[in-house]
Amino acid sequence: MELLGRGALLLALIAAVYAPIAAMVGVRSHDQRLIASARRALAGCFVCVAVASGVLVTAIVRHDFRFASVAEHSSREVPQPYLISSFWSSQEGSLLLWLLVLSGLSALVTYQHRRRSRELMPYLVAFLGGACAFFAFATSFVASPFATVAQVPRDGAGLVPSLQNPYMLTHPPLLYLGYVGFTIPFAFAMAALVSGRTDGRWLQAVRRWTLVPWLAMALIYRLDWLDRIAALASPLRLVHHALRCGLTALVVICYPGPLAPPKAIGEEIG
């Protein structure tokens, strides 16, 4: 299992590095097949990360304490429903979850817009592939969830009590969907700037990909009263909430619906 997990992450890293390189070479050489292969590389990256995530989940459920992340954040006494929380309770697992959500969203958005956003596609793949490559490198060489211990313990250290509640089964995935999801609008915006396609067409593509992470974060903010208090107490978190809502409102105002014609930001505001 260790070799399978490490191998899957290394393959994900290779695919993520290949994607932006192939996309940029395809743009310069006007080779659509190379651009398509870069898009498929992101899908391959997601498949490899999903395999690695499955390996870690299997190790947690089977109490395989050879892995340091399992031994330090799980035990045989943890109730079965809360074992899944051990996945993201460690730094290694959190990075893997981040990569899983990022690669999944990247593969999905590039597949959906493979025909509708042909001008933006190579640059979109390049930015998303670069982001995936960063986290794939981190999970492969910096904080690997498949690092092993020298001496296998009989039981693990256990899961922190704060994670042993039903709320924490949904909070981290929603939180990551919110944070990671805003990578998609950023990649679209950067692709529009680099390609010179700064009219309102990219807003049509990015609208739903802005609303989804905003709704995920809004649900957490609504349900978690501690998060609301922390947002008021911390200026940085308050700025984050304001920027997130401002970006979503801007996208919706500039492109209010699927029947409205795309307009440039300046024309809409003016």
C-alpha positions in Angstrom: 0.0 0.0 0.0 2.9 2.4 0.7 4.3 1.9 -2.8 0.9 2.3 -4.3 0.2 5.6 -2.5 3.6 7.1 -3.1 3.6 5.9 -6.7 0.1 7.5 -7.3 1.3 10.8 -5.9 4.4 10.8 -8.1 2.4 10.1 -11.1 0.0 12.9 -10.1 3.1 15.2 -9.9 4.3 14.2 -13.3 0.9 14.7 -14.9 0.5 18.1 -13.1 4.0 19.3 -14.3 3.3 18.0 -17.9 0.0 19.8 -18.2 1.2 23.5 -18.1 4.3 22.7 -20.2 2.2 20.9 -22.9 -0.4 23.6 -22.9 2.1 26.4 -23.5 4.0 24.5 -26.1 0.6 23.7 -27.8 -0.2 27.4 -27.9 3.1 28.4 -29.5 2.9 25.6 -32.0 -0.8 25.9 -32.6 -1.2 22.2 -31.9 -4.7 21.4 -30.5 -3.8 17.8 -29.9 -1.0 18.9 -27.5 -3.4 21.2 -25.7 -6.0 18.4 -25.4 -3.3 16.1 -24.0 -2.6 18.8 -21.3 -6.2 18.9 -20.4 -6.3 15.1 -20.1 -3.2 15.2 -17.9 -5.2 17.2 -15.3 -7.8 14.4 -15.4 -5.1 11.8 -15.0 -3.7 13.8 -12.1 -7.1 13.7 -10.4 -7.3 9.9 -10.9 -3.9 9.4 -9.3 -4.8 11.6 -6.4 -8.0 9.8 -5.9 -6.1 6.5 -5.8 -3.7 7.9 -3.2 -6.6 9.1 -1.1 -8.3 5.7 -1.3 -5.0 4.1 -0.1 -4.9 6.5 2.9 -8.6 5.9 3.7 -8.1 2.1 3.5 -5.1 2.4 5.9 -7.1 4.4 8.4 -10.1 2.0 8.3 -7.8 -1.1 8.6 -5.8 0.6 11.4 -2.6 0.3 9.5 -0.3 2.0 12.0 2.8 1.6 9.8 1.9 5.0 8.4 2.8 7.9 10.7 -0.3 9.9 9.9 -2.5 7.0 10.8 -0.6 6.2 14.0 -0.6 9.8 15.2 -4.2 10.7 14.4 -6.2 7.5 14.8 -6.7 4.5 17.1 -8.8 1.4 17.5 -11.0 3.2 20.0 -12.1 5.9 17.6 -15.8 5.3 16.7 -16.1 4.0 13.1 -18.0 7.0 11.7 -15.3 9.4 12.9 -12.4 7.5 11.4 -12.8 9.5 8.2 -11.9 12.7 10.2 -8.5 11.2 10.7 -7.9 11.8 7.0 -7.7 15.5 7.4 -6.7 15.8 11.0 -3.0 15.7 10.1 -1.1 18.2 8.0 -0.3 15.5 5.5 -3.9 14.4 5.1 -5.0 18.1 4.9 -2.6 18.7 2.0 -3.9 15.5 0.3 -7.5 16.6 0.7 -6.6 20.0 -0.7 -5.0 18.4 -3.7 -7.9 16.0 -4.2 -10.4 18.9 -4.3 -8.2 21.1 -6.5 -7.4 18.4 -9.0 -11.0 17.3 -9.1 -12.3 20.8 -9.8 -9.5 21.4 -12.3 -10.4 18.2 -14.3 -14.1 19.0 -14.2 -13.9 22.7 -15.3 -11.4 22.0 -18.1 -13.6 19.1 -19.4 -16.8 21.2 -19.3 -15.2 24.2 -21.1 -13.1 22.2 -23.6 -15.3 23.6 -26.5 -16.8 26.8 -25.0 -13.5 28.4 -23.9 -11.0 27.3 -26.5 -9.0 30.5 -26.4 -8.7 30.4 -22.7 -8.2 26.6 -22.3 -4.4 26.4 -22.6 -3.8 29.2 -20.1 -6.5 27.8 -17.8 -4.8 24.4 -17.9 -1.4 26.0 -17.3 -2.5 27.9 -14.1 -4.5 25.0 -12.7 -1.7 22.5 -13.5 0.8 24.7 -11.8 -1.3 24.9 -8.7 -1.8 21.1 -8.7 1.9 20.6 -9.3 2.8 22.6 -6.2 0.6 20.5 -3.9 1.6 17.3 -5.5 5.2 18.1 -4.8 4.3 19.0 -1.2 2.5 15.7 -0.6 5.2 13.7 -2.4 8.4 15.1 -0.9 7.6 17.6 1.9 4.7 16.2 3.9 3.9 12.7 2.6 0.8 11.0 4.1 2.6 7.7 3.4 5.6 8.2 5.6 6.2 5.2 7.8 7.3 4.8 11.4 10.4 2.8 12.4 8.5 0.8 15.0 4.8 -0.1 14.4 2.8 0.6 17.6 0.0 -1.7 18.7 -2.4 1.2 18.8 -2.5 4.8 17.6 -2.4 8.0 19.6 -6.1 8.6 18.8 -8.2 11.4 17.3 -8.5 14.8 19.1 -11.9 15.1 20.8 -12.9 18.3 18.8 -12.9 16.2 15.6 -15.2 13.5 17.1 -18.5 15.1 16.3 -20.8 15.0 13.3 -20.2 18.6 12.4 -16.5 18.0 11.7 -17.4 15.3 9.2 -18.7 18.0 6.8 -16.9 21.2 8.0 -13.4 20.5 6.5 -14.7 19.3 3.1 -16.9 22.3 2.8 -14.2 24.6 4.0 -11.7 23.2 1.4 -14.4 23.4 -1.3 -14.7 27.1 -0.5 -11.1 27.9 -0.3 -9.9 25.7 -3.1 -12.9 26.5 -5.3 -11.8 30.2 -5.7 -8.8 28.9 -7.5 -11.0 28.4 -10.5 -12.1 32.1 -10.9 -8.5 33.1 -10.3 -7.3 30.8 -13.1 -10.0 32.1 -15.4 -9.1 35.7 -14.7 -5.4 35.1 -15.2 -6.1 33.2 -18.4 -8.2 36.1 -19.7 -5.4 38.6 -18.9 -2.6 36.5 -20.4 -4.6 35.6 -23.6 -5.9 39.2 -24.0 -9.5 38.0 -23.9 -10.6 40.5 -21.4 -14.2 41.0 -22.6 -17.1 39.7 -20.7 -17.1 36.2 -22.1 -14.9 34.8 -19.4 -17.4 36.0 -16.8 -20.0 33.8 -18.3 -17.7 30.8 -17.8 -16.6 31.8 -14.3 -20.0 32.7 -12.8 -21.1 29.3 -11.5 -17.5 28.5 -10.4 -17.6 31.6 -8.2 -21.1 30.8 -6.7 -20.2 27.2 -5.7 -17.3 28.0 -3.4 -19.1 31.1 -2.1 -22.1 29.0 -1.2 -19.9 26.4 0.5 -18.2 29.1 2.6 -21.6 30.8 3.3 -23.0 27.6 4.6 -20.1 27.2 7.0 -20.4 30.8 8.1 -24.1 30.3 8.7 -23.8 27.1 10.7 -20.7 27.9 12.7 -21.3 30.6 15.2 -17.7 30.4 16.4 -16.6 31.3 12.8 -18.8 34.3 12.9 -17.3 35.5 16.1 -13.8 34.8 14.9 -14.5 36.8 11.7 -15.5 39.8 13.7 -12.6 39.5 16.1 -9.9 38.9 13.4 -9.4 41.7 10.8 -7.9 39.3 8.3 -10.8 37.0 8.4 -13.2 39.9 8.1 -11.3 41.1 5.0 -11.4 37.6 3.6 -15.2 37.4 4.0 -15.6 40.9 2.5 -13.4 40.1 -0.5 -15.2 36.8 -1.1 -18.6 38.4 -1.1 -17.4 41.3 -3.2 -16.0 39.0 -5.9 -19.2 37.0 -6.1 -21.3 40.1 -6.3 -19.1 41.6 -9.0 -19.3 38.5 -11.1 -23.1 38.2 -10.7 -23.6 41.9 -11.5 -21.3 41.9 -14.6 -22.9 38.8 -15.9 -26.4 38.6 -14.3 -27.7 35.5 -16.1 -27.4 33.0 -18.9 -29.7 35.0 -21.2 -27.9 38.3 -20.8 -25.3 39.2 -23.5 -21.7 39.2 -22.2 -20.4 42.7 -21.5 -17.1 44.1 -20.6 -16.7 45.0 -16.9 -16.2 48.6 -17.8 -19.3 48.8 -19.9 -21.5 47.1 -17.3 -20.3 49.3 -14.5 -20.4 52.4 -16.6 
